[in-house]
Amino acid sequence: MLTDNDYNILRLYRSKNVGIKTFFKLISVFGDCKTAIENIDIFNEKYHKNKEKIIIATKEEIDNEINSCFTVGAKIITYLSKDYPKILKEIKDFPPVLTLIGNLNLFKKPSIAIVGSRNASSNGCNFAKRIARELGENGFGSTSGFASGIDSASHLGALNTGTIAVFGGGIDKIYPRGNEYLYYEIKNKGLLISEFPFGSAPRSENFPSRNRIVSGLSKAVIIIEAGMRSGTIHTARQALEQNRELLVAPGNPYDERCEGCNKLIKEGATVITNYQDVIENINDF
C-alpha cells in the first residue's frame, strides 16, 4: 500500500510536463508534493511561464495505474520508501518512482551491470552468460537492460543467483517480444524494474534513461562487445560519471561490434577476461 505521501509523489511525478528536475524543483519551492499539487497554478505562473503548462494527473489516472500494477503483481515504490535502493540515490537525476515485479531483496545484494551489443557474437553471449553465472556463485547479482544479445545472455546466466532487468517502457511491456520466456523467468526468480508508467510503450528515446539506472544500481559495469556509436558506449560514459568502476572485455580488432570496447581500453578502462578479474577490481575500487 502506498502512503498518502507516496501517493502524492506518484501523482505529481506522473503529471503532464513534469520531469525529474521539475519534480524536485516543485518540492524545493513548496516543501512537499501535496502543497505543490494544490499550488500548481502559482508555479506555472511564476516558475514555468515560458514552458508548457503543468497539468496535474487526476486521482482517477493514478488509481488506474495502481490497480493495473496490482493485476500483474507489480509494486510501486517512491524514493522515500525503505525498499528504494540506496545505491541508486547516489546518481544524478535518480527516478522518484519505480515500478517493480519480483524479489526486492536483490537490492540488498551487490550488483554488477553486464551490457553490450544487441547483435552480439555467440562468443560474446557465452562469455556474458558465464561471467554472470560465476559472479552469482560468488555472491554478486547482475543488472542489465533486457535487450537482445549480451543483456539477455547475462540475465540467463544469473537467473538462479539473482538478476535485475531494467525496462525502457512500462513494466508490463515485454520488449523485445522474443524475450517473453525470459520475462517470466525473471519475474519468478529475479526482479523487473521500470521508471515509466504502466502501459508505456518501449521507445528508443527511453533507453538512455534506462541505462543510467542499469549502471546506477551497480558497483561496476562490464562492457562486452560495443560498437563505436552504440548505446552501450553511452552506458559506459554514464558509469564513469556515476563513479562506477568500468570493466571491459577486449574484442576482435576486426569486428565492428568490438570497436567501442577496444577504444575504451585504449582510454584506460580496466580489462577483464574472467570473473576473478571483476572481483579483484571491485575490491580495489
PLY file of the C-alpha trace (Angstrom):
ply
format ascii 1.0
element vertex 285
property float x
property float y
property float z
element edge 284
property int vertex1
property int vertex2
end_header
0.00 0.00 0.00
1.19 3.48 -0.86
1.18 6.03 1.95
-0.59 9.34 1.35
2.81 10.95 0.79
3.84 8.26 -1.70
0.51 8.67 -3.50
1.12 12.40 -3.88
4.66 11.78 -5.10
3.30 9.44 -7.76
0.57 11.88 -8.72
2.94 14.83 -9.05
5.57 12.87 -10.96
3.02 11.46 -13.39
1.67 14.93 -14.13
1.97 16.26 -17.67
5.20 18.22 -18.33
6.83 17.17 -15.05
10.26 15.59 -15.41
12.75 14.75 -12.69
14.27 18.24 -12.47
10.86 19.94 -12.40
9.60 17.43 -9.82
12.36 18.24 -7.35
12.10 21.97 -8.06
8.41 21.80 -7.14
9.32 20.17 -3.84
12.04 22.74 -3.17
9.55 25.57 -3.77
6.58 24.18 -1.84
8.15 21.75 0.64
6.07 18.68 -0.22
4.08 17.16 -3.07
0.64 17.79 -1.60
1.32 21.52 -1.31
2.86 21.57 -4.79
-0.25 19.95 -6.28
-2.51 22.44 -4.53
-0.45 25.40 -5.75
0.44 24.30 -9.26
-1.19 27.39 -10.81
1.20 29.60 -8.84
4.18 27.53 -10.01
3.02 27.65 -13.64
2.73 31.43 -13.47
5.90 32.19 -11.52
8.40 29.47 -12.47
7.04 27.81 -15.62
5.78 30.84 -17.53
7.68 30.22 -20.75
7.23 26.44 -20.71
4.34 24.10 -21.35
1.82 24.26 -18.55
1.96 21.54 -15.91
-1.30 19.61 -15.70
-1.66 17.55 -12.53
-2.53 13.88 -13.01
-6.03 13.11 -11.78
-6.67 10.74 -8.89
-8.54 8.51 -11.33
-5.45 8.22 -13.54
-3.26 7.33 -10.56
-5.78 4.84 -9.17
-5.96 3.16 -12.58
-2.17 2.83 -12.69
-2.05 1.38 -9.18
-4.84 -1.10 -9.95
-3.22 -2.12 -13.24
0.05 -2.79 -11.46
-1.77 -4.90 -8.89
-3.24 -7.12 -11.61
0.24 -8.23 -12.76
1.77 -8.44 -9.30
3.73 -5.20 -9.58
4.56 -2.83 -6.75
5.14 0.93 -6.92
7.74 2.48 -4.62
9.00 6.05 -4.28
12.40 7.42 -3.39
11.20 7.82 0.22
10.34 4.12 0.57
12.52 1.88 2.75
12.65 -0.51 -0.22
14.19 2.07 -2.57
17.80 1.07 -3.39
20.26 3.36 -1.58
22.91 2.98 -4.27
20.54 4.45 -6.88
20.12 7.62 -4.85
23.83 8.30 -5.37
23.32 9.18 -9.04
22.26 12.46 -10.56
18.57 12.57 -11.56
17.61 9.34 -9.80
13.99 8.33 -10.57
11.49 9.43 -7.90
9.25 6.45 -8.70
9.98 2.82 -9.58
7.59 0.04 -10.54
8.82 -3.43 -9.59
7.92 -7.08 -10.02
9.87 -9.78 -8.23
12.33 -10.16 -5.41
13.08 -6.79 -3.79
15.74 -8.45 -1.61
18.02 -8.34 -4.66
18.55 -4.65 -3.88
20.47 -5.81 -0.79
22.94 -7.83 -2.86
25.92 -6.06 -4.51
25.21 -6.00 -8.24
27.36 -5.82 -11.36
25.95 -4.45 -14.62
26.69 -6.52 -17.73
25.82 -4.83 -21.02
26.77 -4.99 -24.67
25.74 -5.42 -28.27
22.24 -6.48 -29.26
23.69 -8.16 -32.34
26.31 -9.98 -30.30
28.51 -12.87 -31.37
27.98 -16.34 -29.91
31.32 -15.99 -28.10
30.25 -12.68 -26.60
26.93 -14.11 -25.39
28.61 -17.19 -23.96
31.09 -15.01 -22.07
28.30 -12.78 -20.70
26.28 -15.78 -19.58
29.29 -17.46 -17.97
30.58 -14.42 -16.13
27.08 -13.60 -14.82
26.72 -17.15 -13.54
30.17 -17.18 -11.91
29.68 -13.78 -10.30
26.36 -15.04 -8.97
28.06 -18.08 -7.49
30.40 -15.69 -5.68
27.71 -13.57 -4.07
27.01 -10.90 -6.69
23.80 -10.08 -8.51
23.71 -8.85 -12.10
21.84 -5.97 -13.70
21.13 -5.34 -17.37
18.68 -3.75 -19.78
16.69 -6.77 -21.04
17.77 -6.16 -24.65
18.70 -8.90 -27.09
22.26 -10.19 -27.22
24.58 -9.53 -24.30
21.87 -8.23 -21.96
19.70 -11.33 -22.38
22.69 -13.66 -22.05
23.72 -12.06 -18.77
20.18 -12.35 -17.40
20.09 -16.03 -18.35
23.42 -16.68 -16.67
22.25 -15.16 -13.39
18.68 -16.48 -13.27
19.37 -18.79 -10.36
21.50 -16.36 -8.35
19.73 -13.06 -8.88
19.32 -10.78 -11.88
17.69 -7.35 -12.25
16.19 -6.28 -15.59
15.57 -2.57 -16.21
12.94 -1.69 -18.82
12.70 1.15 -21.32
8.90 1.02 -21.22
6.15 0.02 -18.84
6.71 -2.96 -16.54
4.02 -4.86 -18.46
5.60 -4.37 -21.90
7.78 -7.29 -22.97
10.37 -5.94 -25.40
11.84 -7.45 -27.45
8.99 -9.89 -27.95
11.43 -12.75 -28.28
12.22 -12.34 -24.58
8.80 -13.47 -23.35
10.23 -16.62 -21.76
12.99 -14.60 -20.10
10.46 -12.05 -18.80
8.52 -14.67 -16.86
11.68 -16.38 -15.63
12.98 -13.10 -14.18
9.54 -12.27 -12.82
9.60 -15.54 -10.86
13.28 -15.63 -9.90
14.68 -12.12 -10.19
13.49 -8.51 -10.35
11.91 -6.40 -13.11
12.13 -2.60 -12.86
10.76 0.40 -14.73
10.62 4.13 -14.04
7.96 4.54 -16.75
4.19 4.35 -16.19
2.34 1.08 -16.56
1.35 0.54 -20.17
4.05 2.81 -21.63
5.40 1.59 -24.95
9.16 0.99 -25.12
10.76 3.85 -27.04
14.31 4.35 -28.26
14.47 7.74 -26.53
13.83 5.96 -23.22
16.87 3.72 -23.45
19.50 6.25 -22.27
17.34 6.86 -19.19
17.04 3.12 -18.65
20.82 2.73 -19.00
21.55 5.25 -16.26
19.51 3.07 -13.88
21.34 -0.09 -15.01
24.69 1.46 -14.11
23.27 3.36 -11.13
22.18 0.13 -9.43
25.62 -1.43 -9.86
29.02 -1.30 -8.19
30.68 -1.78 -11.57
29.75 -2.00 -15.24
31.08 -4.72 -17.55
31.08 -3.95 -21.28
31.09 -6.93 -23.67
31.06 -6.04 -27.38
30.09 -2.46 -28.16
30.20 -0.54 -31.40
31.63 2.97 -31.54
28.22 4.70 -31.60
26.23 2.19 -29.61
24.00 2.76 -26.59
26.43 0.58 -24.66
29.14 3.21 -25.05
26.69 5.76 -23.67
26.19 3.47 -20.67
29.97 3.32 -20.22
30.16 7.11 -20.12
27.30 7.25 -17.61
29.07 4.69 -15.43
32.15 6.90 -15.25
30.01 9.96 -14.46
28.39 7.97 -11.65
31.79 6.95 -10.28
31.23 3.28 -11.10
34.12 1.00 -11.97
34.28 0.41 -15.73
35.42 -3.06 -16.79
35.78 -4.06 -20.44
36.22 -7.39 -22.21
38.65 -6.99 -25.14
37.34 -7.94 -28.56
38.43 -8.91 -32.04
40.02 -5.83 -33.66
38.40 -6.79 -36.98
34.88 -6.92 -35.52
32.90 -3.65 -35.61
30.96 -4.84 -32.58
34.16 -4.59 -30.55
35.49 -1.23 -31.75
33.95 0.67 -28.85
35.30 -1.78 -26.28
38.81 -1.61 -27.64
38.68 2.18 -27.71
37.57 2.26 -24.05
40.56 0.06 -23.18
42.90 2.45 -25.01
41.39 5.28 -22.96
42.24 3.49 -19.72
39.31 1.18 -18.92
40.21 -1.93 -16.96
40.49 -5.14 -18.98
38.74 -8.27 -17.70
38.81 -11.79 -19.08
37.19 -13.75 -16.24
35.11 -13.28 -13.10
38.19 -13.20 -10.87
39.30 -10.02 -12.65
35.97 -8.45 -11.84
36.05 -9.33 -8.14
39.67 -8.20 -7.80
38.97 -4.82 -9.36
35.81 -4.25 -7.35
37.66 -4.95 -4.14
40.39 -2.50 -5.17
37.89 0.23 -6.18
0 1
1 2
2 3
3 4
4 5
5 6
6 7
7 8
8 9
9 10
10 11
11 12
12 13
13 14
14 15
15 16
16 17
17 18
18 19
19 20
20 21
21 22
22 23
23 24
24 25
25 26
26 27
27 28
28 29
29 30
30 31
31 32
32 33
33 34
34 35
35 36
36 37
37 38
38 39
39 40
40 41
41 42
42 43
43 44
44 45
45 46
46 47
47 48
48 49
49 50
50 51
51 52
52 53
53 54
54 55
55 56
56 57
57 58
58 59
59 60
60 61
61 62
62 63
63 64
64 65
65 66
66 67
67 68
68 69
69 70
70 71
71 72
72 73
73 74
74 75
75 76
76 77
77 78
78 79
79 80
80 81
81 82
82 83
83 84
84 85
85 86
86 87
87 88
88 89
89 90
90 91
91 92
92 93
93 94
94 95
95 96
96 97
97 98
98 99
99 100
100 101
101 102
102 103
103 104
104 105
105 106
106 107
107 108
108 109
109 110
110 111
111 112
112 113
113 114
114 115
115 116
116 117
117 118
118 119
119 120
120 121
121 122
122 123
123 124
124 125
125 126
126 127
127 128
128 129
129 130
130 131
131 132
132 133
133 134
134 135
135 136
136 137
137 138
138 139
139 140
140 141
141 142
142 143
143 144
144 145
145 146
146 147
147 148
148 149
149 150
150 151
151 152
152 153
153 154
154 155
155 156
156 157
157 158
158 159
159 160
160 161
161 162
162 163
163 164
164 165
165 166
166 167
167 168
168 169
169 170
170 171
171 172
172 173
173 174
174 175
175 176
176 177
177 178
178 179
179 180
180 181
181 182
182 183
183 184
184 185
185 186
186 187
187 188
188 189
189 190
190 191
191 192
192 193
193 194
194 195
195 196
196 197
197 198
198 199
199 200
200 201
201 202
202 203
203 204
204 205
205 206
206 207
207 208
208 209
209 210
210 211
211 212
212 213
213 214
214 215
215 216
216 217
217 218
218 219
219 220
220 221
221 222
222 223
223 224
224 225
225 226
226 227
227 228
228 229
229 230
230 231
231 232
232 233
233 234
234 235
235 236
236 237
237 238
238 239
239 240
240 241
241 242
242 243
243 244
244 245
245 246
246 247
247 248
248 249
249 250
250 251
251 252
252 253
253 254
254 255
255 256
256 257
257 258
258 259
259 260
260 261
261 262
262 263
263 264
264 265
265 266
266 267
267 268
268 269
269 270
270 271
271 272
272 273
273 274
274 275
275 276
276 277
277 278
278 279
279 280
280 281
281 282
282 283
283 284
